[in-house]
Every structure is written in structure tokens, then in C-alpha cells.
């Protein structure tokens, strides 16, 4: 493959943190192979490049960064401006729905809205710090914040959801699904870049599966359900990590992340498979 110039477009306040999957691919695989990789932090003086990656770690990319991405003739993920749950999920509920089975309450923003909160703190000065501090002790019904910790709250019935949750735009209520493997629960992750594609399935003892809780992992695979592949096309993703389940009700997309982390050596099979996907955009 001919050596090319690749630019990664990042937010002024974010850059490309160490451990980010795209950074590992860019500087661990592509640059040693002869490509020149540049990180553009912010909007000022963007470089020329053969290929750009839109890599702003926010659920909704600000329009100035979208305008920057559109300047490049080829830009990965330029069609993924909005990845909030209200755009990604097909199983959200309203307070008036008849369904009264298990539900989970999530933030509309990805990753509990932490990137947006960090950005607000970086830009907002003492007023932002005051609002952040107040958010820890004010009633949740006033702030729309979920209780601490990484797990979203699960309710056995929709009718058990506190009424104030339905009136907070920061929150969504989603049908709760599980994928069972014997006595364990599963979570599937699909990492892809262009034609580079690899699936991971981890097993854990609790219904809300977290990577840190896994007790087993199935072999790497590319057996991605057709419904999840269709969602990739519908949502416009070139590069991402999708979390999904395979349930009795069909395959369910839980989360779509265009700035994923993969803390692993570049020799790991996932990284090698993903790295080869660059050819889809450069050839």
C-alpha cells in the first residue's frame, strides 16, 4: 500500500489520549508501516491529508468540527455526528407505553455524559466547577444525574421507574434484555474499521455485563448478526465499537462508540484485524 498522510481530527480540549484504540493503530501499526500520521487538535491550521478520521469524543460533534471534517475528500465517520441513545436505540420507552417488563435507565449521552461534563469543566471556569459540585448533593430529580458507579439502574417493571426520570431529557428508559450462556450472561462487542472486523463475547455472572466482571471469554469471531450489520449502515459508521446482545427477541444494539479504547499490544489479533481495514479507505 502506498504511504499516505492521515490526520486524526480531535477536539481542542481532548487531543488523542494514550490508550485510545485509534492512537494505538495509528502509531503502533500504520506509522511504522510508512504512513505519516498527524493529530489535529482543535480547528486552527488543519493540515492537508489523504484521509481524515473524525475523532471527537462527544455524543454530538459540534458543527465547527463537522465543517472541518467535510473539508477532506475522505473522512472516516463523517456521517456519525449524533450517537445519543435516542438515535442509536430502537427499544426506548415512554411513560405511557403499555409494556411493563424489565427496563434499564441510561443517560442519553454516551458514557454517562462524562466527556461532556469534563469539557464543561475545562471551558466553564469557577461557575462550571460550582455546578459540578452542586450536582453531587442536589436531588437527582433536579439534576437528572444517575446514582454513582458505572452500572445503570435496572427495574423489574417499567412502572417502578421513578416518575421524575421520565421528565429528565438527560435520561432514557430502555427495555432490558439479556443474553444467556448457561448460568452466565453475555455481552458482545464488534470492533470494525472498513472491512476490518472482529467480534468478542465475554461472559459474567450478573445480567449487566461489565468487562471487569468477566469470568470467561469466547474465541474471537466475525459472526456478527445481520441486524447489527444493518444498523452500522443505517447509522453511517466506518469505524466503531458496537455493544450488542443476541436475545430471543433478536439482536439488540446497546451502544455505538466512535472513539473506543483498546488497551492491548498492537500484536493482539483484534488490533491486526482492525489495522488491515485502513486499506478500504486508502486504496
C-alpha positions in Angstrom: 0.0 0.0 0.0 1.3 3.4 -1.0 2.4 5.6 2.0 -0.3 8.3 2.8 -0.8 11.2 5.1 -3.5 10.5 7.7 -4.9 13.2 10.0 -6.9 12.5 13.2 -9.3 15.3 14.0 -9.7 15.8 17.7 -11.3 18.4 20.0 -9.2 21.3 21.2 -9.7 20.2 24.8 -9.3 16.4 24.2 -6.5 15.6 21.8 -5.7 11.9 21.4 -5.2 10.3 24.9 -2.8 7.5 25.4 -4.6 4.1 25.3 -7.1 5.2 22.7 -7.7 2.5 20.1 -7.2 4.7 17.1 -4.0 6.1 18.5 -2.6 2.6 19.1 -3.5 1.6 15.5 -2.1 4.9 14.1 1.2 5.0 15.9 1.7 1.3 16.6 0.9 -0.1 13.2 0.3 2.5 10.4 3.1 4.9 11.1 5.7 2.1 11.4 4.4 0.8 8.0 5.3 4.1 6.4 2.2 6.2 6.6 2.5 9.7 8.1 0.0 10.2 11.0 -0.9 13.7 12.2 -3.1 14.7 15.2 -5.1 17.8 14.6 -6.2 19.2 18.0 -8.8 21.9 17.5 -9.8 23.9 14.4 -6.8 26.1 13.7 -4.5 25.5 10.7 -5.6 22.0 9.7 -3.0 20.1 7.6 -3.5 18.6 4.2 -4.1 14.8 4.2 -5.2 11.9 2.1 -7.5 10.6 4.8 -9.1 12.1 7.9 -10.6 10.5 10.9 -13.4 12.4 12.8 -12.4 11.6 16.4 -14.2 14.0 18.7 -15.2 12.2 21.9 -18.6 13.8 22.4 -22.0 12.3 21.8 -22.9 15.1 19.4 -20.0 16.6 17.4 -20.0 20.4 17.4 -20.8 21.8 14.0 -17.4 23.6 13.5 -15.7 20.2 13.8 -18.2 18.7 11.3 -17.3 21.6 8.9 -13.6 20.7 9.4 -14.2 17.1 8.7 -16.1 17.9 5.5 -13.1 19.8 4.1 -11.3 16.4 3.5 -12.3 14.4 0.4 -12.2 11.3 2.5 -13.1 11.4 6.2 -13.9 8.3 8.3 -17.1 8.6 10.4 -18.2 11.9 8.9 -21.7 10.5 8.9 -21.8 9.9 12.7 -22.4 13.3 14.2 -25.1 12.2 16.7 -24.7 8.9 18.7 -27.0 9.6 21.6 -29.2 6.8 22.8 -32.2 8.4 21.2 -30.5 8.0 17.8 -29.0 4.6 18.4 -31.6 2.5 20.4 -34.8 1.1 18.9 -36.1 -0.1 22.3 -36.7 3.2 24.2 -39.9 3.6 26.1 -42.2 6.4 27.1 -44.2 6.8 30.4 -47.4 5.9 28.6 -46.3 2.7 26.9 -48.2 -0.5 27.8 -45.0 -2.5 28.3 -44.4 -3.3 31.9 -41.5 -5.7 31.8 -37.8 -5.2 32.8 -36.2 -1.8 32.0 -32.9 -0.1 32.4 -32.4 3.7 32.9 -29.5 5.2 31.0 -28.1 8.6 30.1 -29.0 9.8 26.6 -25.3 10.8 26.2 -22.7 8.0 25.8 -20.6 7.0 28.8 -22.9 8.7 31.3 -22.2 12.1 29.7 -18.7 12.2 31.3 -16.9 13.6 28.2 -19.4 16.5 28.1 -19.0 17.2 31.8 -15.2 17.2 31.5 -15.4 19.6 28.6 -17.8 21.9 30.5 -15.4 21.9 33.5 -12.4 22.7 31.1 -14.2 25.6 29.5 -16.5 26.9 32.2 -14.2 28.2 34.9 -15.4 28.5 38.5 -19.1 28.6 37.6 -18.8 25.1 35.9 -16.9 23.8 39.0 -19.6 25.1 41.2 -22.4 23.4 39.1 -20.4 20.2 39.1 -20.0 20.3 42.9 -23.7 21.1 43.4 -24.7 18.1 41.2 -23.3 15.7 43.8 -25.6 16.8 46.6 -28.7 18.2 44.9 -31.7 15.8 44.4 -31.3 13.6 41.3 -34.8 14.8 40.2 -33.3 18.3 39.9 -30.1 17.4 38.1 -31.0 14.4 36.0 -27.9 12.6 37.2 -28.0 8.9 37.9 -26.5 7.4 41.1 -22.7 7.0 41.2 -20.9 4.0 39.8 -20.7 2.6 36.3 -23.8 0.4 36.2 -27.1 1.8 35.0 -30.1 1.1 37.4 -32.3 -1.8 36.3 -36.0 -2.2 37.3 -38.1 -5.4 37.2 -41.0 -3.4 35.8 -41.4 -0.2 33.9 -43.9 1.0 36.4 -41.2 1.0 39.1 -39.2 3.7 37.4 -39.4 7.0 39.5 -41.7 9.4 37.8 -39.2 12.2 37.7 -36.9 10.1 35.4 -39.5 10.4 32.5 -39.3 14.2 32.7 -35.5 14.5 32.5 -34.2 14.9 28.9 -30.8 13.7 30.1 -32.2 10.2 30.7 -33.8 7.5 28.7 -35.7 4.3 29.7 -35.0 1.2 27.6 -36.3 -2.3 27.6 -33.8 -4.5 29.4 -32.6 -7.6 27.6 -30.1 -10.3 28.5 -28.2 -13.0 26.5 -27.7 -16.2 28.4 -24.9 -18.8 28.0 -25.8 -21.5 30.6 -25.7 -19.9 34.0 -23.7 -16.9 32.8 -24.7 -13.7 30.9 -23.0 -12.5 27.7 -22.0 -9.2 26.2 -20.8 -9.0 22.6 -18.5 -6.3 21.2 -18.0 -5.7 17.5 -14.8 -3.7 16.6 -14.6 -2.6 13.0 -12.8 -0.3 10.6 -13.8 -0.5 7.0 -13.6 -4.2 6.1 -11.6 -5.0 9.2 -14.0 -6.7 11.6 -13.7 -8.8 14.8 -16.2 -9.8 17.5 -15.6 -10.5 21.2 -18.0 -12.2 23.5 -17.4 -12.1 27.3 -19.3 -13.9 30.0 -20.1 -12.7 33.5 -22.3 -13.8 36.5 -24.5 -10.7 36.5 -27.1 -9.6 33.9 -25.4 -6.2 33.4 -22.2 -7.4 32.0 -19.0 -5.4 32.6 -15.6 -6.3 31.2 -14.1 -6.1 34.7 -16.5 -8.8 35.9 -15.9 -11.3 33.1 -15.2 -14.9 34.1 -14.8 -16.3 30.6 -14.3 -15.1 27.0 -15.3 -17.0 23.8 -12.9 -17.2 20.9 -12.6 -14.2 18.6 -15.1 -14.4 15.8 -16.7 -12.4 12.9 -20.2 -13.9 13.4 -22.0 -10.6 13.6 -25.8 -10.7 13.3 -27.2 -9.3 10.1 -29.4 -6.8 12.1 -26.3 -5.3 13.8 -24.5 -5.0 10.4 -27.6 -3.3 9.0 -27.5 -0.8 12.0 -23.9 0.0 11.1 -25.0 1.0 7.6 -28.1 2.9 8.8 -26.1 4.9 11.4 -23.3 5.7 9.0 -20.3 4.2 10.9 -17.0 3.5 9.2 -15.1 2.8 12.5 -16.5 2.0 15.9 -17.1 -0.4 18.7 -20.7 -1.7 19.0 -22.0 -3.4 22.1 -24.9 -5.8 21.4 -26.8 -8.8 22.6 -28.4 -11.7 20.8 -31.7 -12.4 22.5 -34.9 -14.3 22.0 -36.3 -11.0 20.6 -33.5 -10.7 18.1 -30.1 -8.9 18.1 -30.1 -5.6 20.1 -27.6 -2.8 19.7 -26.9 -1.3 23.1 -24.2 1.2 22.4 -22.2 2.7 19.5 -18.9 4.2 20.3 -16.8 6.0 17.6 -13.8 6.7 20.0 -13.2 3.3 21.7 -10.4 2.2 23.9 -8.5 -1.0 23.4 -5.7 -1.3 26.0 -3.7 -4.2 24.4 -0.5 -4.8 22.5 -0.6 -4.0 18.8 0.3 -7.6 18.1 -3.1 -8.7 19.5 -5.4 -10.2 16.9 -8.0 -7.5 17.3 -5.5 -4.8 16.5 -4.1 -6.6 13.5 -7.5 -7.2 12.0 -8.6 -3.6 12.6 -5.4 -2.2 11.1 -6.0 -4.0 7.8 -9.3 -2.2 7.5 -7.4 1.0 6.6 -7.0 -0.2 3.1 -10.7 0.2 2.4 -10.2 4.0 2.6 -6.8 4.4 1.1 -6.8 2.0 -1.9 
